Amino acid sequence: MKLVKGFLRGLDYIEETIIVLLLAFMCIMNFINVIFRYLFASSFSFTEELTVMAFVWVTMMGIATGYKRCAHLGMNFVVELFPKKGQALFALFSMICSLTMIAMLIKYGVSMVQGQIMLNARTPALRMPSCYQGLSIPVGGAFMAVRTLQSGFEEFTRLWKEGGAAE
């Protein structure tokens, strides 16, 4: 259990570091681009490419963080009509559905990245391999899967215990 908690803390650090660094990078790149556009009536063509790439990575890591904090969207109206143990089972069902979707995301993300590598796809301005951006899908999916398991089991356990105490 201690090993799992250490692993999850390490993941917290990695996720949050990636998000903070990439958001700071995006802000700086956009600020520089606006200054150059305003002062010199010219901007850097590569900044948009890098900003979009960073945005995709931030989005995927942000989704994983949302799962970690149980901040994903859910329809609670019907679920809350059930007793706590029933709600716990719904939490388990929700986790299984999320994991199924994430497994498909990872599968097709890996397939997409393999295609990008096979076709030697490159970005227009910097000629960087497109797979750098594409990797955000399976990597982010892996983070999401871990966070879905973490939050799903925590929610299930909490609701199940509350259901036992209420009986």
GIPE-V584252 format. One record per backbone hydrogen bond with DSSP energy under -1.0 kcal/mol. NH is the residue of the N-H (numbers start at 1). CO is the residue of the C=O. E is the energy in kcal/mol with one decimal. If there is no record, write none. Layout:
BEGIN
nh | co | e
NH | CO | E
NH | CO | E
END
This chain:
BEGIN
nh | co | e
5 | 1 | -2.3
6 | 2 | -2.2
7 | 3 | -2.3
8 | 4 | -2.7
9 | 5 | -2.2
10 | 6 | -2.2
11 | 7 | -2.2
12 | 8 | -2.3
13 | 9 | -2.2
14 | 10 | -2.4
15 | 11 | -3.1
16 | 12 | -2.7
17 | 13 | -2.3
18 | 14 | -2.5
19 | 15 | -2.5
20 | 16 | -2.6
21 | 17 | -2.7
22 | 18 | -2.4
23 | 19 | -2.4
24 | 20 | -2.4
25 | 21 | -2.5
26 | 22 | -2.6
27 | 23 | -2.4
28 | 24 | -2.6
29 | 25 | -2.8
30 | 26 | -2.4
31 | 27 | -2.5
32 | 28 | -2.7
33 | 29 | -2.3
34 | 30 | -2.4
35 | 31 | -2.5
36 | 32 | -2.6
37 | 33 | -2.3
38 | 34 | -2.6
39 | 35 | -3.2
40 | 36 | -2.4
42 | 36 | -1.2
50 | 46 | -2.4
51 | 47 | -2.7
52 | 48 | -2.5
53 | 49 | -2.0
54 | 50 | -2.6
55 | 51 | -2.5
56 | 52 | -2.2
57 | 53 | -1.8
58 | 54 | -2.7
59 | 55 | -2.6
60 | 56 | -2.2
61 | 57 | -2.4
62 | 58 | -2.6
63 | 59 | -2.1
64 | 60 | -1.7
65 | 61 | -2.2
66 | 62 | -2.3
67 | 63 | -2.2
68 | 64 | -2.1
69 | 65 | -1.8
70 | 67 | -1.4
71 | 66 | -3.2
80 | 76 | -2.8
81 | 78 | -1.5
82 | 79 | -1.6
87 | 83 | -2.4
88 | 84 | -2.2
89 | 85 | -1.8
90 | 86 | -2.0
91 | 87 | -2.2
92 | 88 | -2.0
93 | 89 | -2.4
94 | 90 | -2.9
95 | 91 | -2.2
96 | 92 | -2.2
97 | 93 | -2.5
98 | 94 | -2.6
99 | 95 | -2.7
100 | 96 | -2.1
101 | 97 | -2.2
102 | 98 | -2.7
103 | 99 | -2.5
104 | 100 | -1.9
105 | 101 | -2.2
106 | 102 | -2.7
107 | 103 | -2.6
108 | 104 | -2.8
109 | 105 | -2.1
110 | 106 | -2.8
111 | 107 | -2.0
112 | 108 | -2.3
113 | 109 | -2.4
114 | 110 | -2.5
115 | 111 | -2.0
116 | 112 | -2.4
117 | 113 | -2.4
118 | 114 | -2.8
119 | 115 | -2.5
121 | 116 | -2.3
123 | 128 | -2.7
130 | 121 | -2.4
132 | 129 | -1.6
134 | 130 | -2.2
135 | 131 | -2.4
136 | 133 | -1.5
137 | 134 | -1.7
139 | 135 | -2.2
140 | 136 | -2.0
141 | 137 | -2.3
142 | 138 | -2.0
143 | 139 | -2.0
144 | 140 | -2.7
145 | 141 | -2.6
146 | 142 | -2.0
147 | 143 | -2.4
148 | 144 | -2.8
149 | 145 | -2.3
150 | 146 | -2.4
151 | 147 | -2.8
152 | 148 | -2.5
153 | 149 | -2.3
154 | 150 | -1.9
155 | 151 | -2.7
156 | 152 | -2.6
157 | 153 | -2.7
158 | 154 | -2.4
159 | 155 | -2.6
160 | 156 | -2.6
161 | 157 | -2.4
162 | 158 | -2.2
163 | 159 | -2.1
164 | 160 | -1.8
165 | 161 | -2.0
166 | 162 | -1.4
END
